Amino acid sequence: MNEAKLIDKLSVIKTTRKGTDMPNIEELKKKRDQLTAKIQAAEARKSAEERKLEARIKILVGSAFLEKAKRKGDKGESLLRSIDEFLTRPVDRKIFKDENGKPSDIFLTLTEPKEQTTPSPTPEYEHEAYQVEQADDSVS
């Protein structure tokens, strides 16, 4: 093969590699960066949702224990003992106990038993059966 034909073949190979058949490296890097950004955004959304659910669980668990303390009627003493074993930071302990070691006012407010209210009986004139009888009497 002569030198001119060899140069022609090499130029054909070079133009094919640089042609539109194969994307260039910069375009590939740009696509990679876009995909990386999309992945990071999706991971951030997922993480935020997990944190919201975790916070919701903690709130519900805390509410359940506060309600149990109210029903128990010991002004939250048993709950306070359990919490005291868990708390390690003085700033957190202050939320639950005052400087004398007694339950804080806010903690007492959250754990004091609710007043038992009995539902008032429905007056006879509001009762459903009475309404039906009234309707029947008015028809005749």
Secondary structure, 3 states (H helix, E strand, C coil): CCHHHHHHHHHHHHHHHHCCCCCCHHHHHHHHHHHHHHHHHHHHHHHHHHHHHHHHHHHHHHHHHHHHHHHHCCCCHHHHHHHHHHCCCHHHHHHHECCCCCECHHHHHHHCCCCCCCCCCCCHHHCHHHHHHHHHHHHC
